[in-house]
Amino acid sequence: MTRVGLVAKTGLHAAAGALADLAGWLEARDLHAVFETRTAALAGLPAGRPTVDRDQLPKECDLIVVLGGDGTLIGMADRIAQSGVDVPILGVNFGSLGFLTEVTLPELYDSLESVLAGNAQIEQRMMLRSRTWRDGAVSADRLALNDVVITKGALSRIIDLSVEIGDRPVMRVRADGLIVASPTGSTAYNLAAGGPILHPEVDALLLTPIAPHMLTNRPIVIPASAEVRVQPLMNGANDEVFVTIDGQWGHPLESNDVIHITRAERTLRLVRASSRTYFDVLRQKLKWSER
């Protein structure tokens, strides 16, 4: 390992000092700190120092350190996946509810030492691939760490969605939308919508209706090997349906579109804090056992 990418949440001025200290710590160990362009400006790097944009960063380093919240980490995770590389990512929590950016600032250097020594705990997190088929061709192809969400527009009423697993009809959902989540995404929008929590090592997908019209439309857990197909059933000119990937990217759907969602070929390599388990994180973030 020779090159470490540094990314901070845009406008996170609280991270400026930590970034400068981190760059000095890396360079004292003969490691090159590769700054993302906006992060370099945040850290006050001298003009003229080479930087890399976020889309290119995964191909330019051996490890990425993210300072911010889960949204910042997810944005980089999607870029890593789209780049087709296996660079691990370490998230440092500057947010309020970080299930993924679980390493605290005081734990940062111990975590980095573990990575450099080769004994860090690195989890392989499942990712999802979402393909939108339109007129017999793929019109959009994206990867997601958390979820693929099909929702109604701002002025739409309840939407109809036909859901198949493989080539078998499973259910028709009349709701505000549908979440297809990975185990990692089970603690994101899925959890807020009433879906269950899945441990990251569970090889499964989650389908969770959003505010369903029928109480019998309940969340369901299916094998991760399954292909989920979702088609919006649009009946009126005012129907608006959108697909959103990890809350970072999306597009409107047309009446004959079909979204195919599968487990992605690649996983994300996530550096975990050695001082706590996944259940420790849940207790800390969700306040389990507190009255």
N, C-alpha and C positions, 0 to 999 in steps of 0.2 A: 504494500500500500504506500503510495507516494503522493497522491493528490486527493485533497478533501474539499468537496464543494460546500459552500456556505450560503444558506438561503434564510432570509427572515421575512416575516409577514410585512407586507407593504405598509409603510408609515409607522412601524413599531419602533418608536424612538427609544423606548426603554431597553431595547436590545443593542443599542449602538456601542455602549461600553463593553458588553459581553462579547460582541463580535471582534472588537479590537484586541481584547485579551486572548480570545480564542485563536486568532490569526497568529499572535505572537507565540502562544503555546505550541502551535503546530510547527511553526518555522524553527523554533528552538530544537525541535526533534527531526529536522531535515525533511519536513513534510510541507508540500506547497498548498497554500490556502487558495482555492479557486472561488472567487466571489461572483455570485450572480449580479447582474448589472445594477438593479435597483438596490440590492443589499449593499453593494460597494458604496453607493451614494449615501445610504443611511449610516454606514460606518465611518464616513468621512475619509475614504481612501484618497490619496493624492491623485490628481488628474494624470492620465497617461498610463496608469496601471491597467493591464489587460483584464477584462471581465468577460463573462459568458452569459448569454440570455438563458432564461429558464428552460426553454425547449431543448437547447443544445447541451445544457449542463450535465445530464446523466451520462453522456458519451465522453465527458472530459475529466471524469474523476473516478476514484475507487470507493468512495464513501460520500454520502450527502448528509450534512447536519442541518436540520430545519429548526429555526427558532420562531415559535409562534403557537398557534392552536391547531386543532385537528384539520381545519379547513386548509391551512397552508400545507400541512403534510400530505393531505389527500391530493391537492393540486400537483405536488411534486411526484407522488406515487403514480398518478395517471400519466405524467410525462415520462417517468421511468419505463412504464409498461409500453407506451407508444413507441419509445426508442428501441425496444427490443433488447435491453441490457439487464444485467442482474445485480446492479450496484445496490448495496444495502443502504437503508435510510435510518437515521437516528433523530427522533423528535424530542426537542427540549420545550417544555411546557411554559408558555407565556400567556396561555388562554385561561378561561374559567372552568371548562369542563373537558379535559383532555383524556380520552380513552386511548388514543394512539400516541400523542406527545406526552408520555407518562414520565419521562426522565426530567427531574427538576434541575434547576441551574446548579445547585451545590453538588449534584451527582454527575454533572456533565463530564468532568475530567476523569473520574473513575471509570465511567462507561467507555470513554475513548481509550483509556489504557487497556481495558479488557478487549476492545476490538483490535488494537494494535498487537496485543499479546496472543490473539487468536483464540481466546476462551470466552468471548462474549456470548450471551444468549441471543441467538438470532432466529426468529420465527419465520416460517414460510406461510404467508397469508394468501388465501385464495383470492383471485380476482375474477370479475365477470366480463364477458364480451357481449356487447349489444350491437346487433345488426338490424337496420331498418331496411326491409325489402319493399320496393315500390316498382310496379310495372315489370316484375320479373328480374330486377337487378338490385344490388345492394346500393342504397343511396347514402347510408351513413354507417360507419363502423367505428365503435369506440370501446375503450376498456374502462372498468370501474372497480374501485376497491370496496366501496360501501354498497351502492345500490343503483338500480335502474328504476325510475319512477315515471309512471304514466298518469297524468293528471288533467283535469279540466282547466279551461281558460278562465279568466277573471269573470266573464259575463255568462259562462255556460252554467247550465243546471247539471244535475246528475248525469254522468256519462255511462254508456254501456260498453263493456269490454268482454270479448270472447277469449277464453284462456284454454290453451291446449298444452299438454305435456307430451312431447313427441308428436305423434299424429292422432292422439286420443283426446277428445273433448273432456275437460275437467270441470269447468264452471263458467257461468256467465255472471259477471260482476256489475251490479248497478251501484255506483259509489262516486265519491269525489276523485277516486283514482286507485291505483294499485302499486304497491312497492314489491319489487323483487330484490331481495337483499342477500348478501354473503354473510357468513358468520361474523366477520368483522363489522359489517353494517348493521348487525342486529341491535347494537346499542345506539344507533343513530335515529333516522326518521322512523324506522321500523318500531323502535321502542316507544317513541312518542305516539305512534298510531295504535298502540296496544298489542304489538307483536311480541313474541318471546325472545329471550336472550339465548344465543347459542355460543358455546365455548368455541374459540377460534380453531380448535383442532377437529371439530365436528365437520364431517364431509357432507354438507347439506346446503340447500338453498331455502329461502323463506319467501312465501307469497303472503302479503298482508294487505287486505283491502283498506282503503282510507275512507272512514265514515260511510260504511256500506248502508244501502237502503234496507236490505234484508239482514236481520240478525243472524241468519244461518250462514252468511258469508263470513267465515272465520279464518284467521291465519292458518296456514298449512305449511308443514316442513316436508320437503321432498329430497330425493337423492341428488347430490351435486352432479351426477352423470346425466341428469335429465336435461332435455332442451325445452325451454318454456317459450311458447308462442302466444303473443298477445295482439289481438286485432281490435281496434276501435270500431264500434258499430254506430256510425253517424247517421242520424235520421233527418237532420235539419240543417239549413244553411248557417244557422247561428252556432252550431256545435264547434267548439274549439278544444282540441286535445293536443297535449304536448308530451314529449318524452324528455326526461332530464337525467343526465349521467352524473352521479356523485354531487349533484347540486352545482356543478362547475360548467356544464355544457349541455345544450339541448336544442331541439328544433320542433316545429309544429308537425303534426301528422295529418295525412289525408285519409279519406274514407277506406281506401283499399290497401293501406299500409299494414304490414305485419312486422312486429318487433320480435326477433329471435334472440333469446338470452341463454347463454351457456356459460359453463365454467371456462375461464380463459386458459390458454396453454401455459402461460407463465404465472408464477406467483411473485408476491412482493416480499423481499427480505427485510424484515423489521427488527431493529435492535431493541431488545427489551431491557428494562432496568433489572439488575440482578438482585435488588434489595426487596422486591415484592412480587407476589404472584398475580395472576389474572384476577383471582377472587379478591385479593387485597385492593386492586384497582376498583373493582365493582363496589366494594364496601366504602372506599374513600369517595368515589364519585356519586354513588347513589344513596349514600348515608344508610346503608343496611344496618339493622340492629339498633338504630337510634330511635328514640321515642319523640 
